[in-house]
Amino acid sequence: MSNSHSSRTSNRSRMLLALACALGLTLMSVPAAIAAEAPAKQPAADKAPALPVSATFEKVASTEGTPFVLKLKNDSHDTLKISGKVLLSVVHHAMDKARVLPEHTLEAGKVWSIPGLSAEDKVILNATGFAPLELVVH
């Protein structure tokens, strides 16, 4: 009697395991099916052209502990109005976490120098009609 009881328990265990696997596979395929049916939404920034500037970081001698300057050159034939912010890599409790860069008019072929940057600061630049440009100080 114990042999048939053991056999039934074993069969039930196998059936439950098979059912659990089938259910698991079904549930795993649901998100993939939903993703395949949903139209891909691209943020508006992806459709905008890149900001036509070239950027270089220069290390400079400084007593203030911010030894980097961002040199931003306007590579287009038009004047650009660029604004942005610097997300600071090191922040003291009494400081803002970001430094605002007010709008700056950058003529074609000219260079805008943004001083006072530290390693790992993130600079985010914006201009109307262009995708935001994100740079990290290295």
C-alpha positions in Angstrom: 0.0 0.0 0.0 2.8 2.4 0.8 4.3 1.7 -2.6 1.2 2.8 -4.5 0.8 5.9 -2.2 4.4 6.8 -3.0 3.8 6.4 -6.7 0.7 8.6 -6.6 2.6 11.3 -4.6 5.4 11.2 -7.1 3.0 11.5 -10.1 1.2 14.4 -8.4 4.5 16.1 -7.8 5.5 15.7 -11.4 2.1 17.0 -12.7 2.3 20.0 -10.3 5.9 20.7 -11.5 4.8 20.5 -15.2 1.8 22.8 -14.5 4.0 25.3 -12.7 6.5 25.3 -15.6 3.8 25.8 -18.2 2.3 28.6 -16.2 5.7 30.2 -15.6 6.4 30.1 -19.4 3.1 31.6 -20.2 3.5 34.5 -17.7 7.0 35.2 -18.9 5.8 35.6 -22.5 3.0 38.1 -21.6 5.3 41.1 -21.1 7.1 40.3 -24.4 3.8 40.1 -26.2 2.6 43.4 -24.7 5.9 45.1 -25.7 5.6 43.8 -29.3 2.1 45.2 -29.6 2.8 48.6 -28.1 4.1 51.2 -30.5 7.6 52.5 -29.6 7.4 56.0 -28.3 10.5 58.1 -28.9 11.1 61.2 -26.7 10.9 64.4 -28.7 14.6 65.1 -27.9 15.6 62.0 -30.0 14.0 63.6 -33.0 15.7 66.9 -32.6 19.1 67.4 -34.3 22.3 67.4 -32.2 23.5 70.7 -30.9 26.1 71.9 -33.5 29.0 72.5 -31.2 32.3 70.9 -30.4 33.4 70.7 -26.8 36.8 70.2 -25.1 37.8 70.3 -21.5 41.0 72.0 -20.5 42.8 71.6 -17.2 43.9 74.9 -15.8 45.9 75.9 -12.8 43.6 77.0 -10.0 43.8 77.8 -6.3 40.0 77.2 -5.9 40.0 73.5 -6.6 38.1 73.7 -9.8 40.7 73.0 -12.4 38.6 72.5 -15.6 37.2 74.8 -18.2 34.8 73.7 -20.9 35.5 75.3 -24.3 32.4 75.2 -26.4 32.8 76.1 -30.1 29.8 76.9 -32.4 30.3 74.8 -35.5 27.2 76.0 -37.3 26.8 79.0 -39.6 24.1 80.5 -37.3 24.2 82.2 -33.9 23.1 79.9 -31.1 21.4 80.9 -27.8 22.6 78.2 -25.3 21.6 77.9 -21.7 22.2 75.0 -19.3 23.3 73.8 -15.9 26.2 72.1 -14.2 25.3 69.2 -11.9 28.0 69.3 -9.3 29.9 66.1 -8.5 30.8 67.2 -5.0 28.2 69.1 -3.0 28.4 70.5 0.5 25.2 70.5 2.6 24.8 74.2 2.3 25.3 74.3 -1.5 22.9 73.9 -4.4 23.4 70.7 -6.3 23.3 72.5 -9.6 24.8 75.7 -11.0 22.7 77.5 -13.6 24.3 78.7 -16.8 22.2 81.7 -18.0 21.5 82.0 -21.7 24.6 82.8 -23.7 24.6 84.0 -27.3 27.3 82.1 -29.2 28.1 83.4 -32.7 29.1 81.1 -35.5 32.7 80.0 -35.2 33.1 81.6 -31.7 34.1 79.8 -28.5 32.3 80.1 -25.1 34.5 79.2 -22.1 32.7 77.8 -19.0 35.1 77.9 -16.0 34.9 76.5 -12.5 34.3 72.8 -13.3 35.5 69.8 -11.3 36.1 66.3 -12.3 32.9 64.3 -12.8 30.7 67.4 -13.0 27.9 66.9 -15.6 27.2 69.8 -17.9 23.8 69.9 -19.6 23.3 72.4 -22.5 20.1 73.4 -24.2 19.3 75.4 -27.3 15.9 75.8 -28.9 15.4 73.3 -31.8 18.2 71.0 -30.7 18.5 67.9 -28.5 20.1 68.6 -25.1 23.8 68.0 -24.9 25.2 66.2 -21.8 28.9 66.3 -21.1 30.8 64.9 -18.1 34.1 66.5 -17.1 37.0 64.0 -17.3 
